[in-house]
């Protein structure tokens, strides 16, 4: 039985097939349906409802960040600032002496914060003691620290120079501004048209 030429590629075709074996494999591959994995694999949603929900989620996160920042400033920083200004307007300065030190340690035996007891003498001659948290600042007994106090009520006192903003107050302000800035940047990132409106 003589070989005939394959009508697809022209090569000699054994056993009188309509097409040669190689072309038969190519035709079968072309007719084969897509794999189940490629058919059933879900495609990412780039628009429509999914895109809207994505924008709403990021937008809500930005609003939450801004609201949290405003709350911190309004609820904690402003009252603390006003109290510090009132104290500064009528505060006196004294030198305090550390009469007690208590260190708190973490799991790795590292000092987490230091509590001290401070003694100072008011203008009236009255001696006053109060406790203060120095964070991780290392100090020893008999160390000197500046103290501010209200001459009318020496128990109303704290560390620092008269009129100086406390570290806690400044930290609250920094955290509040940080949350507000993060929320604004998030909105500008997810809603680019806002930056265009800002430039106008």
ABEGO torsion letter per residue (X at the ends): XBBBBBAAAGBBBBGGBABBAAAAAAAAAAABBBBAAAAABBBBBABEAAAAAAAAAAAAAAAAAAAAAAAAAAAAAAAAAAAAAAAAAABBBBBBBBABBBBBBBAAGBBABBBBBBBBBBAAGBBBBBBBBAEABBBBBGBBBBBBBBAABAABBBBEBBGBBBAAAAAAAAAAAAAAAAAAAAAAAABAAAAAAAAX
